[in-house]
């Protein structure tokens, strides 16, 4: 069904339906969203079978459950040994373990490729420091364009609005303090950390306020205390939506002391920290290597092993003992740092010669990197409004997860073969869009 919808869309664009061809350009986006990424929109949305997407989202929730059980399954509950195995420095580990006795909050974003047959999980960003949620405004705006709305009605398309699901999660988390009323939420970044992506945060704020959530933006040092409550911009806070990371706090002089009032207020029930540093225990890419490693197989049931094999490409800790294997399979492997994000520190074997690849392996082995099997994304045909021709793109999809389950998706895409890393910050040629769900 998905390929049929894509074909139908492209055929209409090629056969003179200029209103559909220019629907993305004609859509009326919220002002701050348009300012943030209106110049980086792909000409069309993508389409996926609803049954397939929801089934994969269920798999991602099951992967989340497995990740949170790794300390128990593989280390007899010893979080110290678990953090050591993942190379987490002691100061960061201490921050992560502070709230580790609580039930982990299923909140995150799985980054995935479609290889033409199925989705594969590349990374799992567990925790509240997520980008891309505001891209659900793409689908909302497209449905306001008459030509696209007619197409969506003809093909019975739907979508899940990520912002709505996040708003539901924040209301539920705040309920012990608010009694069910809409909460005041502060998106809080580490001191000095907001400037590089303030335009993205303001777009997120715009969306959340449109959904009835009073979202304030600030840095740790701007959060004060008054009458037993945390305040930002003069307002008492119900929820702190954490965008500061344990790595960020641990490496910044004075940051642990600065963030302590927020952590203490959460402990004492005066504010809800959504999510705590505990989430970072499961966001390390080394966690996926632990899931994939043959030595872990006996810790999982047959169904769990099938899940890992179905969803996760071969992923291993890059050790000196693995170097020779990786040298022999350069074209099929990519090397990633365990703890970084946004595409930093990645080395794709198929983009390097043998000598450079060997140099990468020698310098990375034993120093906090994983090797992962290459997933070749399928070609996504897009009609260019500029040329009127079909161009092939490669897309990174995602699955947002909240306590309510599947919370929508967005697309980042590059011209096919442009780069190994499909990321908005990694390549100015990257474009964004949103997927619609098609009935099977």
C-alpha positions as CSV (number, residue, x, y, z in Angstrom):
1,X,0.0,0.0,0.0
2,X,2.8,2.4,0.9
3,X,4.5,2.1,-2.5
4,X,1.1,2.6,-4.2
5,X,0.5,5.8,-2.3
6,X,4.0,7.1,-3.1
7,X,3.5,6.2,-6.8
8,X,0.2,7.9,-6.9
9,X,1.5,11.1,-5.3
10,X,4.5,11.3,-7.7
11,X,2.4,10.5,-10.8
12,X,0.0,13.3,-10.0
13,X,2.9,15.7,-9.5
14,X,4.5,14.6,-12.8
15,X,1.2,14.8,-14.7
16,X,0.3,18.4,-14.1
17,X,-1.1,18.6,-10.6
18,X,0.9,21.6,-9.7
19,X,-1.1,22.3,-6.6
20,X,0.0,19.0,-5.1
21,X,3.5,19.4,-6.4
22,X,3.8,22.7,-4.5
23,X,1.8,21.7,-1.5
24,X,4.8,21.8,0.9
25,X,5.7,25.3,-0.3
26,X,2.1,26.5,0.0
27,X,1.5,25.1,3.5
28,X,1.0,27.7,6.2
29,X,3.4,26.8,9.0
30,X,3.6,28.4,12.5
31,X,6.0,31.4,12.4
32,X,8.8,30.1,14.6
33,X,8.7,26.7,12.9
34,X,8.9,28.4,9.5
35,X,11.9,30.5,10.8
36,X,13.6,27.4,12.2
37,X,13.4,25.0,9.3
38,X,11.0,26.3,6.6
39,X,14.0,26.6,4.3
40,X,14.9,23.0,4.8
41,X,11.7,21.2,3.9
42,X,11.6,18.3,1.5
43,X,9.1,18.9,-1.3
44,X,6.8,16.0,-0.3
45,X,5.8,13.9,2.8
46,X,6.6,10.2,3.0
47,X,4.1,7.4,3.4
48,X,4.2,4.1,5.4
49,X,1.8,1.3,6.1
50,X,0.2,2.0,9.5
51,X,0.3,-1.6,10.5
52,X,4.0,-1.9,9.7
53,X,4.9,1.3,11.6
54,X,2.9,0.5,14.6
55,X,4.3,-3.0,14.7
56,X,7.8,-1.6,14.6
57,X,7.0,0.9,17.3
58,X,5.8,-2.0,19.5
59,X,9.2,-3.6,18.8
60,X,11.0,-0.4,19.9
61,X,9.0,-0.4,23.2
62,X,10.1,-4.0,23.7
63,X,13.7,-3.0,23.0
64,X,13.4,-0.2,25.5
65,X,12.3,-2.8,28.1
66,X,15.3,-5.0,27.3
67,X,17.7,-2.0,27.6
68,X,16.4,-1.1,31.0
69,X,16.9,-4.8,32.1
70,X,20.5,-5.1,30.9
71,X,22.0,-4.3,34.3
72,X,20.0,-7.1,35.9
73,X,20.2,-9.6,33.0
74,X,24.0,-9.2,32.4
75,X,25.5,-7.7,35.6
76,X,23.3,-9.2,38.4
77,X,22.0,-5.7,39.1
78,X,25.5,-4.2,39.7
79,X,25.1,-0.7,38.1
80,X,28.8,0.0,38.8
81,X,29.9,-2.9,36.7
82,X,27.4,-2.0,34.0
83,X,28.7,1.6,33.8
84,X,32.2,0.3,33.7
85,X,31.4,-2.0,30.8
86,X,29.9,1.0,28.9
87,X,32.9,3.2,29.7
88,X,30.8,5.8,31.6
89,X,33.1,8.0,33.7
90,X,32.6,7.8,37.4
91,X,31.2,11.3,37.9
92,X,28.7,10.8,35.1
93,X,27.8,7.4,36.5
94,X,27.1,8.8,39.9
95,X,24.7,11.3,38.4
96,X,22.9,8.6,36.4
97,X,22.6,6.3,39.4
98,X,21.0,8.9,41.7
99,X,17.4,8.0,40.7
100,X,18.1,4.5,39.4
101,X,15.7,2.9,41.8
102,X,12.7,4.5,40.1
103,X,10.8,2.8,37.2
104,X,12.5,4.0,33.9
105,X,10.2,6.3,31.9
106,X,9.6,5.0,28.4
107,X,10.5,8.2,26.6
108,X,12.9,8.6,23.7
109,X,13.5,8.6,19.9
110,X,14.7,5.6,17.9
111,X,16.6,6.5,14.7
112,X,16.0,4.0,11.9
113,X,16.5,3.2,8.3
114,X,14.2,1.3,5.9
115,X,16.3,-1.1,3.9
116,X,13.6,-1.8,1.4
117,X,12.3,-4.8,3.3
118,X,12.0,-3.6,6.9
119,X,13.1,-1.0,9.4
120,X,16.4,-1.3,11.3
121,X,17.3,0.4,14.5
122,X,20.5,2.5,14.2
123,X,20.5,4.4,17.5
124,X,18.1,4.8,20.4
125,X,18.0,8.3,22.1
126,X,16.6,7.4,25.5
127,X,15.7,10.4,27.6
128,X,14.2,13.9,27.3
129,X,16.9,15.6,25.3
130,X,15.2,15.0,21.9
131,X,15.0,17.0,18.8
132,X,12.5,16.8,15.9
133,X,9.2,16.7,17.9
134,X,8.0,20.0,16.3
135,X,8.2,18.4,12.8
136,X,4.7,17.0,13.4
137,X,3.6,20.5,12.4
138,X,4.5,19.5,8.8
139,X,1.7,17.0,8.6
140,X,-0.7,19.4,10.3
141,X,0.1,22.2,7.9
142,X,-0.1,20.0,4.8
143,X,-3.6,19.0,5.7
144,X,-4.5,22.7,5.5
145,X,-3.6,22.7,1.7
146,X,-6.7,21.8,-0.3
147,X,-4.8,19.7,-2.9
148,X,-3.0,17.7,-0.3
149,X,-6.1,17.3,1.9
150,X,-8.0,15.8,-1.1
151,X,-5.1,13.4,-1.7
152,X,-5.0,12.4,2.0
153,X,-8.8,11.8,2.1
154,X,-8.7,9.7,-1.1
155,X,-6.0,7.5,0.4
156,X,-7.3,7.6,4.0
157,X,-4.0,8.9,5.4
158,X,-3.5,9.7,9.0
159,X,-0.6,10.6,11.3
160,X,0.3,10.8,15.0
161,X,1.2,14.3,16.3
162,X,4.3,14.0,18.4
163,X,3.6,17.2,20.3
164,X,0.2,16.0,21.3
165,X,1.7,12.8,22.8
166,X,4.4,14.8,24.6
167,X,1.8,17.1,26.0
168,X,-0.2,14.1,27.3
169,X,3.0,12.7,28.9
170,X,3.8,16.0,30.6
171,X,0.3,16.4,31.9
172,X,0.3,12.9,33.3
173,X,3.7,13.4,34.9
174,X,2.6,16.6,36.5
175,X,-0.7,15.3,37.8
176,X,0.4,14.7,41.4
177,X,1.3,18.5,41.6
178,X,-1.4,20.0,39.4
179,X,-4.4,17.7,40.1
180,X,-4.8,17.3,36.3
181,X,-4.6,21.0,35.4
182,X,-2.3,22.1,32.6
183,X,1.3,22.3,34.0
184,X,3.9,25.0,33.8
185,X,6.9,23.3,32.2
186,X,10.4,24.6,31.9
187,X,12.7,23.3,29.2
188,X,16.0,23.6,30.9
189,X,19.4,23.4,29.2
190,X,22.8,23.5,30.8
191,X,24.3,27.0,31.3
192,X,25.6,28.3,28.0
193,X,24.1,25.5,26.1
194,X,20.9,27.0,24.5
195,X,22.4,29.4,22.0
196,X,23.3,26.9,19.2
197,X,19.8,25.5,18.8
198,X,17.6,28.2,20.4
199,X,15.7,28.5,17.1
200,X,14.7,24.8,17.4
201,X,13.7,25.2,21.0
202,X,11.6,28.2,20.3
203,X,9.7,26.3,17.6
204,X,9.1,23.5,20.1
205,X,7.8,26.1,22.6
206,X,5.5,27.5,20.0
207,X,4.0,24.1,19.3
208,X,3.6,23.2,23.0
209,X,1.9,26.4,23.8
210,X,-0.5,25.8,21.0
211,X,-1.3,22.6,22.7
212,X,-2.1,24.3,26.0
213,X,1.3,23.7,27.7
214,X,2.9,26.8,29.2
215,X,6.4,26.0,28.2
216,X,9.2,28.3,29.5
217,X,12.8,28.2,28.2
218,X,15.9,28.6,30.3
219,X,19.2,27.4,31.5
220,X,20.1,25.8,34.8
221,X,21.4,29.0,36.4
222,X,18.1,30.9,35.6
223,X,16.0,28.5,37.7
224,X,15.4,29.9,41.1
225,X,13.6,28.9,44.3
226,X,10.9,30.8,46.1
227,X,8.4,29.7,48.8
228,X,9.6,26.1,48.4
229,X,9.0,26.0,44.6
230,X,11.3,26.2,41.6
231,X,10.6,29.3,39.4
232,X,11.5,30.5,35.9
233,X,10.5,33.8,34.5
234,X,8.5,34.5,37.7
235,X,6.3,31.4,37.3
236,X,6.3,28.4,39.7
237,X,7.2,25.2,37.9
238,X,5.5,21.9,37.9
239,X,7.8,20.1,35.4
240,X,11.4,20.5,34.4
241,X,11.9,19.0,30.9
242,X,15.5,18.1,31.1
243,X,17.7,19.1,28.2
244,X,21.0,19.1,30.2
245,X,22.9,15.8,30.1
246,X,25.0,14.1,32.8
247,X,28.0,14.4,30.6
248,X,27.5,18.1,30.3
249,X,27.0,18.6,34.0
250,X,30.0,16.4,35.0
251,X,32.5,18.2,32.7
252,X,31.4,21.8,33.6
253,X,33.0,23.3,36.7
254,X,30.3,24.2,39.3
255,X,27.5,22.6,37.2
256,X,26.7,19.9,39.8
257,X,26.2,22.4,42.5
258,X,24.1,24.6,40.1
259,X,21.8,21.7,39.2
260,X,21.4,20.3,42.7
261,X,18.3,22.4,43.6
262,X,16.5,20.9,40.6
263,X,17.5,17.4,41.6
264,X,16.6,18.0,45.3
265,X,13.2,19.5,44.4
266,X,12.4,16.3,42.3
267,X,13.5,14.1,45.2
268,X,11.2,16.0,47.6
269,X,8.2,16.0,45.2
270,X,8.2,19.8,44.7
271,X,8.7,19.5,40.9
272,X,8.8,16.6,38.4
273,X,12.1,16.2,36.5
274,X,11.2,14.6,33.2
275,X,13.3,12.6,32.7
276,X,16.0,12.0,35.3
277,X,19.6,11.2,34.5
278,X,18.7,7.6,34.9
279,X,17.6,7.6,31.2
280,X,21.2,8.1,30.2
281,X,22.1,4.7,31.5
282,X,20.3,3.2,28.5
283,X,21.1,5.8,25.8
284,X,24.8,4.8,25.3
285,X,25.4,3.1,22.0
286,X,27.3,0.4,23.9
287,X,23.9,-0.8,25.1
288,X,23.0,-1.9,21.6
289,X,26.3,-3.7,21.4
290,X,25.4,-5.6,24.6
291,X,22.0,-6.5,23.1
292,X,23.6,-7.7,19.9
293,X,26.6,-9.6,21.3
294,X,26.5,-13.4,21.0
295,X,27.8,-13.6,24.6
296,X,24.5,-12.1,25.8
297,X,22.2,-14.5,24.1
298,X,21.7,-16.8,27.0
299,X,20.3,-13.9,29.1
300,X,17.4,-13.5,26.7
301,X,14.4,-15.7,25.8
302,X,14.0,-17.1,22.3
303,X,11.4,-14.3,21.6
304,X,13.7,-11.7,22.8
305,X,16.6,-13.0,20.7
306,X,14.3,-13.0,17.7
307,X,13.3,-9.3,18.5
308,X,17.0,-8.3,18.6
309,X,17.8,-10.1,15.4
310,X,14.8,-8.6,13.6
311,X,15.3,-5.0,14.7
312,X,19.0,-4.4,15.3
313,X,21.9,-4.8,12.8
314,X,25.0,-6.6,14.0
315,X,26.6,-4.2,16.5
316,X,29.7,-4.9,18.6
317,X,32.1,-3.1,21.0
318,X,35.1,-2.2,18.9
319,X,37.9,-4.0,20.7
320,X,41.5,-4.8,19.5
321,X,40.4,-8.4,19.0
322,X,37.7,-7.3,16.6
323,X,40.0,-5.1,14.4
324,X,41.0,-7.8,11.9
325,X,37.4,-8.8,11.3
326,X,36.5,-5.1,10.7
327,X,39.4,-4.6,8.3
328,X,38.1,-7.5,6.2
329,X,34.5,-6.2,6.2
330,X,35.2,-2.5,5.6
331,X,32.4,-2.0,3.0
332,X,29.8,-3.4,5.4
333,X,30.7,-1.5,8.6
334,X,30.4,1.9,10.3
335,X,32.2,2.9,13.5
336,X,30.5,5.2,16.0
337,X,31.5,6.6,19.4
338,X,29.4,5.1,22.3
339,X,28.5,8.4,23.9
340,X,28.3,11.1,21.2
341,X,25.3,12.1,19.2
342,X,24.1,14.2,16.2
343,X,26.4,12.2,13.9
344,X,29.7,13.3,15.5
345,X,32.7,11.0,15.4
346,X,31.3,8.6,12.9
347,X,33.5,6.7,10.3
348,X,31.8,4.8,7.4
349,X,34.0,2.1,6.1
350,X,32.6,2.3,2.6
351,X,33.6,5.9,2.3
352,X,37.3,5.2,3.2
353,X,40.2,3.4,1.6
354,X,41.8,0.4,3.2
355,X,44.7,2.4,4.7
356,X,42.4,5.1,6.2
357,X,40.0,2.5,7.5
358,X,42.9,0.6,9.2
359,X,44.0,3.9,10.8
360,X,40.5,4.5,12.1
361,X,40.2,1.0,13.5
362,X,43.6,1.2,15.2
363,X,42.8,4.5,16.8
364,X,39.3,3.7,17.9
365,X,39.7,0.1,19.1
366,X,39.4,-0.1,22.9
367,X,38.6,3.6,23.2
368,X,34.8,3.7,23.5
369,X,33.5,2.9,20.0
370,X,31.1,0.4,18.5
371,X,31.2,-1.2,15.0
372,X,27.8,-1.6,13.4
373,X,26.7,-3.4,10.2
374,X,25.8,-1.0,7.4
375,X,22.2,-0.6,6.7
376,X,21.6,0.6,3.1
377,X,18.5,2.8,3.0
378,X,16.0,2.3,0.2
379,X,15.7,5.0,-2.5
380,X,12.9,7.5,-1.9
381,X,11.7,9.1,-5.2
382,X,10.8,12.7,-4.8
383,X,9.6,15.0,-7.6
384,X,11.5,18.2,-7.6
385,X,9.3,21.3,-8.0
386,X,12.3,23.1,-9.4
387,X,13.1,20.7,-12.2
388,X,9.9,18.6,-12.5
389,X,12.1,15.5,-12.4
390,X,12.2,12.5,-10.0
391,X,15.2,12.6,-7.7
392,X,16.3,9.8,-5.3
393,X,16.7,10.6,-1.6
394,X,17.9,8.6,1.4
395,X,15.9,9.0,4.6
396,X,16.5,8.5,8.2
397,X,13.1,7.8,9.9
398,X,12.4,7.8,13.6
399,X,10.0,6.5,16.1
400,X,9.1,8.7,19.1
401,X,8.2,6.8,22.2
402,X,6.2,8.1,25.2
403,X,4.5,6.3,28.1
404,X,1.5,6.2,25.9
405,X,3.3,4.2,23.2
406,X,4.0,5.3,19.6
407,X,4.2,9.1,19.5
408,X,4.8,9.8,15.8
409,X,7.8,10.2,13.5
410,X,9.6,12.6,11.3
411,X,12.0,12.3,8.4
412,X,15.5,13.6,7.7
413,X,16.8,13.1,4.2
414,X,19.7,13.6,1.9
415,X,20.2,13.2,-1.9
416,X,20.9,9.6,-2.3
417,X,24.6,8.7,-1.7
418,X,25.5,12.2,-0.5
419,X,26.8,11.1,3.0
420,X,26.8,8.3,5.5
421,X,25.2,10.5,8.1
422,X,21.7,11.8,7.6
423,X,21.5,14.6,10.2
424,X,20.1,18.2,10.1
425,X,23.2,19.5,11.9
426,X,25.7,17.3,10.1
427,X,25.0,18.4,6.5
428,X,23.4,21.6,5.2
429,X,21.9,19.6,2.3
430,X,19.8,17.7,4.7
431,X,16.0,18.2,4.4
432,X,13.1,17.3,6.7
433,X,9.6,16.1,6.2
434,X,6.9,14.0,7.9
435,X,5.4,10.6,7.3
436,X,1.7,9.8,6.9
437,X,0.2,6.5,7.8
438,X,-1.6,4.6,5.1
439,X,-4.2,1.8,5.8
440,X,-2.9,-1.7,4.9
